[in-house]
């Protein structure tokens, strides 16, 4: 016969064993459904490795966040593992959100994974109810960690970097989505003073060091929006070639094919190759690449620029506005395009000069070297105000107000005929 104390002990042990079996933790084990964890197990887990997600009871110390997340209630790991980040975190929108640091375990099994664009253009990811079917700013899904990827899909991607490694951005890790989403008008930018000081990003970047925001007027900011990653220009690159010479002999003539030379590297703000032909006061001609001129190519210095490889091939010419207002009324307001002067306009006392004047109500413009001797005298005499001369390509743009009347033109036209040779 058992003693009373022994009976009580046996009863207590039975009660304890029954209690443990009743309160043993149950966890979701994926395709194996729910399982009862071994004695002493207090946590369930959800683990992701190389995109594969597993579930079960925590039985060792290998479950370490953020790739392995735990919870402590029955079947709590039935909930989805989703990516969670917020609009205050730039990488939430500009990357695909796949970083393990964004892993989170939803609170309920009914929660879905989602990506949402807020009204201010920022992106957040996390657990929530299903998005409305017609909401373009919300995307939900029902598998673990499915709320990854650039969203919206048409988000502009720009190279985003600065410093030494930003000179030639060929690293895919630098090509990121703009953290502020704009459905239209989103631009990438490039700025820098050397190959080692380049900065690239999105015009909408909210960072304090964004030198090329939408309000920037800095001429060194180069914007583009034609394609993703368009802001990939190196600080300088060779755009093409031009004819180069500087003499009073062959440089005046049309240039020979095969004699062109490569241009010096052009900075990133120059979009296309540019060549020039320049006429000098001593009658000589210079040709070359526009970006190699220290002071640029100015028409006031008889410099004519063109775009494209070897475009400065033609014989050197001086240009003026050439017209008469009685033949073409817009001539009074200089609304005509410059035309080439004859080769003779490059030499002599009236070389590379234009004129404009009004005689008996008729405005005449042209190349001074082609005017009659009397007209040349009138245009160069200080006391004569009927005509003015100027130097520089197409410089004779003085505007004359009013229009000539028939009475003004009258017999005065006969005087015009006697002093103007080429322009009648």
Protein Blocks (a to p, Z undefined) as FASTA:
>chain_A
ZZfklmmmmmmmmmmmmmmmmmpccddehjnopadddehiabdcdddeehiacddddfbf
kbccfkbccdfbehklmpccdddddfklmklmmmnolafklgccdfbfkbccdddddfko
pacddddddddfklmkbccdfbehklgcjddfklccddddedjklmpccbfklpccdfbd
cfehpacddddfbfklcccddfklcbfklmbbfkbcbfkbccdfkbghklmccfbdcfbd
cdddddfklmmpccdehiaccdddddfklmbdcddddddfkopacdddfklpmnbpafkl
opacdedehklmbccddddddddfklomklmnopacdddddfklmgcjkgoiacdddeeh
iacdddfklpcfklmmmmmpmklmkbccdedehklmcccedjddfklnmmmlmmmmmmpm
klZZ
